[in-house]
């Protein structure tokens, strides 16, 4: 073979290796990879890996905001409500904003154990369904934040959540779950 052909072949191989390496690196640092790691952790019952991709405190904080808005929308306008009732409602909201996060923080271990106990009850077909849903998830990445929408294969119900890349370790974590979607899922679980 002429030397020129060998150089061209080597250059093509090196270029192909660089492109493949870049794509692999991009894949390893993607939110979809983190979601698939979570599904694999469920399959192998490795809860430490699963919870490494969840920021429970941030999820609770964002869920409390959704709950607060939900409760606010249930309240009737202040028509016909005396000043004392209006003041007590405002104080109740302020107390809830102040103490519920602290209560959840102290119950972090119990909440994690409860989630873990539920996840351990999932059978293989449910875990495979989750893995499929994660593979088909719609993910929109903007910088270090990603909006994710996962659809349940059987029901078509969606679960929307936000992931954020950790500043120190670069790990993608779920930091917020759509309160409305979560409310629907919990209602279905309690009825089913």
N, C-alpha and C positions, 0 to 999 in steps of 0.2 A: 504494500500500500504506500502510496506517496505520503510524504510527511504532511502535506497540506490537509489531506483527508483526515489523518489521525488527529491533527490539531482541531479541526472542525468538530469531529466526533467528541473529543475531550471537552471542548468548550460547550457543546450542547449538553453533555452529561452534567457538567458543573452547573450550568444554568438551570437545568431541570432539577438538580439537587437543591439549589438555592430556592427555587420557586416552591418545591415540595416542602422544604423546611419552613419557609415563611408561612405557607398555608397551614401546616401542622401547628406552628406556634400560635397562629391566629385562632385556630380551633381550640387549642388548650386554654386560651385566654378569653373564651366567649361565654356568654350567659347560658347558651344551649348546652355547652360542655358541663357547666356547673349543675344544670338541671338533670342531665343524664347521670352525673355522679351521684346526685341525690336518689335517683331511681335505683341505681346499682347498690347504693348503701341500704335502701329498703330491702332489696332482694337478699343481700348478704347479712341483714340485720345489724349493720354497723351504724348505730345511732349517732356516734360521735361525728362521723363524716357527714351524716344527714344534717345534724344540728349546726355543723360548721358553716353550712350554706343558708342558715336562717338567723336573722337578727330579731329574736323574740321581743326584746324591749322596744325596738323601733316599730315592729308590727303591732304590738299592743298600743303603743302611743298613737299610731295612725288609726287603729280601730276605735280607740276612745273618741277621737275627733269625729269619726263617722257616726258613732253611737250618739254623741252629743248633738250632732246635726239631726239625726233621726228623731231623737227625743224632742228637739226644738220644733221640728215640723209637726209633731203630734199635738203640741200645745195649741190651745185655741188663742186667738188674739186677746190682748189684754182688755177687750171690751167688757165692761161690767165687773172688772176685777178691781178690788180695792188696793190701795197703796201697800198695805201690809203683805198681802198675798204676792204682789209683784216683787217686793223687796225680798221675801223669803225664797222665791223662785231663783232670783239672781244670786242670793247667797248659797243656795243649794248647788247651783251650777259651778260657782267658784270653788266650793268645798270639794265637789267631785273632781274638778280639774286638778286640784292640789293633792288630794289624798289617794285617788284611784291609781295613779302611776306608782306611788310609793307602795300601795297595797300589792299591786301586781309585781313590783320588784321583789318584795319579800316572799311572794308566792311563786317566784320564778322556777324554783326547783320542783314544786308540786305540779305546776303547769306543764313543765317539760316531761315529768314522769307520766302525766295523764296523756299527753300527746304520744309519747313513746308507747304506752300501753295500747292505745288505739292503733297505732301503726303496726304493732306486732300482730294484731288480729287480721291484718290484710292477707288474703290468700294469694297464691302465685298468679292467678288470672287477673286479679285486681292490680297487682304490681305491674304485670305486663301491660295492662290497660293504661296505667300511669306512664309507663315508659313510652308507649305509642303516642299518647297525648303530648308528651314532652317533645318527642321527635317531630310532631306535626305542629307544634306551637308557633304562633305568630309572634316574632320578637322584633322590636324596633329599638335599636341602640342609638343613643345620643350621648357621646362622651363616655362618662363613667356611670351612666344610668340607662336602664333598659326597661321598656314597657313590654310585658308578656301577656299573651292571651292564650290560655289552654282550653280546648274544648273536650268535653267528655265524649268518647267515641259512641257510646250507646244512646245517651240522652241528648247530646248536642249542646248541653248547658255549658256556659263558659265561666272561667275563673280568670279574672284579670289581676295582675299584681306587678309590683315594681321591684326591680333588682338594682343593686348598686355595687360597684367594685370597691373593695376595701382599699383605703389609701395606703396602708402599710404593707399588706400582704398580696394585694391584687386579686383576692378571691371574690367572686360574685356571690352576693347574698340577697335573699328575699328580705325587703325592708318594709313593704306595705302590701296589703291584700285589699282588694275592692270590698268594702264593707257590704255593699248590696249583694254581690256575688256570694260572699261568705255567709251572709244571712240566709240566702236561698239554700245553700248546701247544708247548713246546719239544720234548717227546717226539714229538708228531705231526709237527712240522717235520723232525725228524731221521729219522723213519721214512719220511716221504713224499718 
